[in-house]
Amino acid sequence: MARLIDVDELAEYLKLKKQTIYNWLSQGRISGIKVGGVWRFDRKEVDDWLKSNRRLSKEVKPEEKKGAL
């Protein structure tokens, strides 16, 4: 069975404010299930969403490192 988390848990997990989660819901950036008037999120789907939206950092070339602190 899916592990469902609420807005508070999702905000804590993603280190975001609850309002950001609600904004993303209204913008269609994330999806959830409303159960009894409370938004719920499948933890596995959240993890999959994070992986699919992951951006790899650009590899720094040796010549670019010279000016770095």
C-alpha positions as CSV (number, residue, x, y, z in Angstrom):
1,M,0.0,0.0,0.0
2,A,1.2,3.5,-0.8
3,R,2.6,5.6,2.0
4,L,0.5,8.8,2.0
5,I,1.8,12.0,3.6
6,D,0.0,15.3,4.3
7,V,1.0,18.8,3.4
8,D,2.9,19.3,6.7
9,E,5.0,16.2,6.2
10,L,5.7,17.0,2.5
11,A,6.7,20.6,3.4
12,E,9.1,19.2,6.1
13,Y,10.4,16.5,3.7
14,L,11.1,19.1,1.0
15,K,12.2,21.8,3.4
16,L,9.6,24.2,2.0
17,K,6.8,26.3,3.5
18,K,3.3,24.8,3.4
19,Q,2.2,27.7,1.2
20,T,4.7,26.7,-1.4
21,I,3.1,23.2,-1.5
22,Y,-0.4,24.8,-1.9
23,N,0.9,27.1,-4.6
24,W,2.5,24.2,-6.5
25,L,-0.8,22.3,-6.3
26,S,-2.8,25.2,-7.8
27,Q,-0.1,25.7,-10.5
28,G,-0.2,22.0,-11.4
29,R,3.5,21.5,-10.5
30,I,2.7,18.7,-8.2
31,S,-0.3,16.4,-7.8
32,G,-2.0,15.0,-4.8
33,I,-5.1,13.3,-3.6
34,K,-7.7,15.1,-1.5
35,V,-9.1,12.9,1.2
36,G,-11.7,14.3,3.6
37,G,-10.7,17.8,2.6
38,V,-7.0,17.2,3.4
39,W,-4.4,16.9,0.7
40,R,-2.3,13.7,0.7
41,F,0.7,12.8,-1.4
42,D,2.1,9.4,-2.3
43,R,5.7,9.4,-0.9
44,K,7.0,7.1,-3.8
45,E,5.4,9.5,-6.4
46,V,7.1,12.4,-4.7
47,D,10.5,10.6,-4.7
48,D,9.9,9.7,-8.4
49,W,9.0,13.4,-9.2
50,L,12.2,14.6,-7.4
51,K,14.3,12.2,-9.5
52,S,12.7,13.2,-12.8
53,N,13.2,16.9,-12.0
54,R,16.8,16.4,-10.8
55,R,19.4,18.6,-12.6
56,L,23.0,17.5,-12.6
57,S,25.5,20.2,-11.8
58,K,27.8,21.3,-14.6
59,E,31.2,19.6,-14.4
60,V,33.8,22.2,-13.7
61,K,36.8,22.2,-16.0
62,P,40.3,22.4,-14.5
63,E,40.8,25.9,-16.1
64,E,37.6,27.2,-14.4
65,K,38.9,26.0,-11.0
66,K,41.9,28.4,-11.1
67,G,39.7,31.5,-10.4
68,A,37.6,29.8,-7.8
69,L,38.1,30.4,-4.0
